[in-house]
Amino acid sequence: MLTIEILNTRDEQSKTKKEIISLARRVSQIGEKYVHSKLEIYDQVICLRRNQKLLAAQFVQSFEQNGDFFVYFGPLFSRMSCFLELFMQYLFVVMADNQERRIHLLAEIENPEVLLLFKALFEDRAYPKFINCPVPNEIKEKVHIFSENLSHIHDLDSDRLTSKSIDSLYQKQSIHKEIENWLYSRKIDLSQCMNVVLYATIPDTPDLRKDFIMELEHGRQRLGNWKDRKNEVLALFEGGIVSNV
C-alpha cells in the first residue's frame, strides 16, 4: 500500500533525511550538500512510501495571501513514475484542507519528460498553453506573488513563463521532437539553466472544483494508459487537435 507523509523540515527527522539523500543519489546523482541546502530553504518535504520504503520525495513550500493558498513544488526525487502518485495524493490533501478557497500551484520544470507528463495531467488548464498565446494579466499577477514570496525563484519572465536555476538538476537527454520544437519556439534552452514555469489554479467553488477533479482524474487515467496515449499529447505540443483528449 502506498502512503504519503508530509514532514516539517524544521523537525529533526534524521532517518528520513538520510533516506532522501540516498534516494537523491540513486536517481539524480545529487550529493548530501545539495539536499541539506534545500532542507534549509523549504518548509516541508512530502514522501511516498510502500511498506516503509521511500519511493519518492519532493520539497514543497506554501503560504497564504489575500485568502488564497499558494503551493510551490521544488526539487523532486522519484523512482520511476512514483512522483505522480505522490503529487496526486498531496493535491487531494491540500484540497481537503483548503475548501472554498482558490489554490495556486507552481513549479519550475527543467526536465522535458516531466513537462510532458504534467501537461498530460492538466491539459490546457495549466500555463503555458500548448499553443503560444499571451499570458493573461491575472496569471502574471499570481506568478509574481510566488516570486515575491520565494527568494529562490530567479529571473522570472512572466510573459514567457520561464525562470533560471542557480542549482540546476538538468541532465542532457534525448527530447521528443514535438517538445523540442515547442521549447525552441519559445526560446527556451533547458541546457542553459532555464526552466518552464508551470502554473495551475484549483477553483474555490464546489461545482468548479468538482469539474477540476473530474478532469484531473481523466488526466490520471490517460497517464495510466500512457503507452497508447503519449502520442496524442505530443500532438498537442505541435498544435494538433485530438478528439478524445
C-alpha positions in Angstrom: 0.0 0.0 0.0 1.3 3.5 -0.9 1.2 6.1 1.9 2.1 9.7 1.9 4.0 11.6 4.7 4.1 15.4 5.0 7.1 16.4 7.1 8.2 19.7 8.5 11.8 20.2 7.5 12.5 22.1 10.8 11.7 18.9 12.8 14.5 16.5 13.5 13.9 13.6 11.1 17.5 12.3 10.8 16.4 8.9 9.4 14.1 10.5 6.8 16.9 12.9 5.8 19.3 10.0 5.2 16.7 8.2 3.1 16.1 11.3 1.0 19.9 11.7 0.4 20.1 8.1 -0.5 17.2 8.4 -3.0 18.6 11.6 -4.5 22.0 9.9 -5.1 20.3 6.9 -6.7 18.0 8.8 -9.1 19.8 12.0 -9.7 23.4 11.6 -8.6 22.9 14.5 -6.2 25.1 14.8 -3.1 24.3 15.3 0.5 25.3 19.0 0.4 22.6 19.8 -2.1 19.8 18.0 -0.1 20.8 19.8 3.1 20.8 23.2 1.3 17.2 22.5 0.3 16.2 21.4 3.8 17.2 24.9 4.9 15.1 26.6 2.3 11.8 24.6 2.1 9.2 24.3 4.8 8.1 20.8 4.0 9.1 17.6 2.3 6.4 15.2 1.1 7.3 11.5 0.9 5.7 8.4 -0.7 6.3 5.0 0.8 5.4 1.4 0.2 6.0 -0.9 3.1 8.1 1.8 4.8 10.4 2.0 1.7 10.9 5.6 0.4 9.8 5.7 -3.3 9.6 9.5 -3.9 10.3 12.8 -2.1 9.6 16.4 -3.1 10.4 19.7 -1.4 7.3 21.9 -1.0 6.7 25.5 0.1 3.3 27.0 0.8 1.9 30.3 2.0 -1.4 32.2 2.2 -2.1 35.6 0.7 -5.4 37.5 0.2 -7.4 34.5 1.3 -5.8 32.2 -1.4 -3.4 29.3 -0.8 -0.2 29.1 -2.8 1.9 25.9 -3.2 5.3 25.7 -4.8 6.7 22.4 -5.8 10.5 22.2 -5.5 13.2 19.6 -6.2 11.8 16.1 -6.8 13.5 12.7 -6.5 11.5 9.7 -7.6 11.8 6.1 -8.6 10.2 5.6 -12.0 6.8 7.3 -12.1 6.1 7.2 -8.4 6.2 11.0 -8.3 2.7 11.1 -10.0 1.1 9.2 -7.1 2.9 11.4 -4.6 1.7 14.5 -6.4 -1.9 13.3 -6.7 -2.2 12.2 -3.0 -0.7 15.5 -1.8 -3.0 17.5 -4.1 -6.1 15.9 -2.5 -4.7 16.6 1.0 -4.3 20.3 0.1 -7.8 20.5 -1.4 -9.3 18.9 1.7 -7.5 21.4 3.9 -8.4 24.4 1.8 -12.1 24.0 0.8 -13.9 27.0 -0.6 -10.7 29.0 -1.5 -8.6 29.1 -4.5 -5.3 27.1 -4.6 -2.5 28.2 -6.8 0.2 25.7 -7.9 3.6 26.5 -9.4 6.6 24.5 -10.4 9.8 25.3 -12.3 10.4 22.4 -14.7 13.7 21.6 -16.3 13.0 18.0 -17.3 11.2 17.7 -20.7 9.7 14.4 -19.8 8.2 15.8 -16.6 6.8 18.7 -18.6 5.2 16.2 -20.9 3.6 14.2 -18.1 2.2 17.3 -16.2 0.8 18.8 -19.4 -0.9 15.5 -20.0 -2.3 15.6 -16.5 -3.5 19.2 -16.5 -4.0 19.6 -20.3 -4.6 23.3 -21.1 -5.7 24.1 -17.5 -2.0 24.7 -16.9 0.1 27.6 -18.2 1.9 27.9 -20.5 -0.6 26.7 -23.0 0.1 24.2 -25.8 -0.5 27.0 -28.3 1.7 30.0 -27.8 -0.5 32.8 -26.7 -0.3 35.9 -24.4 -0.3 35.1 -20.7 -3.3 36.8 -19.1 -2.5 39.6 -16.6 -4.3 37.7 -13.8 -2.0 34.7 -14.3 1.1 37.0 -14.4 0.0 38.6 -11.1 -0.3 35.2 -9.4 3.1 34.0 -10.7 4.7 37.3 -9.4 3.1 36.6 -6.0 5.1 33.4 -5.9 8.3 35.2 -6.9 7.8 37.9 -4.3 7.3 35.4 -1.5 10.0 32.8 -2.5 13.6 34.1 -2.8 14.8 31.0 -4.8 12.8 31.9 -8.0 15.3 33.7 -10.2 15.0 35.8 -13.4 11.3 35.2 -13.7 9.8 36.1 -17.1 6.1 36.2 -16.7 5.4 36.8 -20.4 7.1 33.6 -21.4 6.7 31.8 -18.1 10.3 31.0 -17.7 12.9 31.3 -14.9 16.6 30.4 -14.3 18.1 27.8 -11.9 21.1 28.5 -9.7 21.5 24.8 -8.8 20.3 23.1 -11.9 19.4 19.4 -11.9 19.2 19.3 -15.7 20.7 16.2 -17.3 21.2 16.1 -21.1 18.8 13.6 -22.7 17.0 13.0 -25.9 13.9 15.1 -26.3 10.8 14.3 -28.3 10.8 16.4 -31.5 7.4 17.9 -30.6 8.6 19.2 -27.3 12.0 20.3 -28.6 10.2 22.4 -31.3 7.8 23.7 -28.6 10.7 24.8 -26.4 12.6 26.3 -29.4 9.6 28.4 -30.5 9.6 29.9 -27.0 13.3 30.5 -27.0 13.7 28.1 -24.0 17.0 26.2 -23.7 16.9 23.9 -20.8 20.7 23.2 -21.1 21.2 26.9 -20.2 19.6 26.5 -16.7 16.3 27.7 -18.0 13.0 26.4 -16.5 9.5 26.2 -17.8 7.3 27.9 -15.1 4.2 25.7 -14.9 1.2 27.3 -13.2 -2.3 26.0 -12.5 -5.3 27.1 -10.4 -7.7 24.9 -8.4 -11.1 26.7 -8.2 -12.7 27.6 -4.9 -16.4 27.0 -5.6 -17.7 23.4 -5.1 -19.1 23.0 -8.7 -15.9 24.3 -10.4 -13.7 22.2 -8.1 -15.8 19.1 -8.9 -15.2 19.7 -12.6 -11.5 20.2 -11.9 -11.2 16.9 -10.0 -13.0 15.1 -12.8 -10.6 16.5 -15.4 -7.7 15.7 -13.2 -8.9 12.1 -12.8 -9.3 12.0 -16.6 -5.7 13.1 -16.9 -4.6 10.4 -14.5 -6.4 7.7 -16.5 -4.6 8.9 -19.6 -1.3 8.5 -17.8 -2.3 5.1 -16.7 -2.6 4.2 -20.4 0.4 6.2 -21.3 1.9 3.9 -23.9 -1.2 4.4 -26.1 -1.9 8.0 -25.2 1.5 9.6 -25.3 1.4 10.4 -29.0 -1.9 12.2 -28.6 -0.4 14.6 -26.0 2.7 15.1 -28.1 0.4 16.1 -31.0 -1.0 18.9 -28.8 2.5 20.4 -28.5 2.5 20.6 -32.2 -0.8 22.4 -32.3 -2.8 19.3 -33.2 -6.4 18.6 -32.2 -7.3 15.1 -30.8 -10.9 14.5 -30.2 -10.6 12.1 -27.3 -8.0 14.2 -25.3 
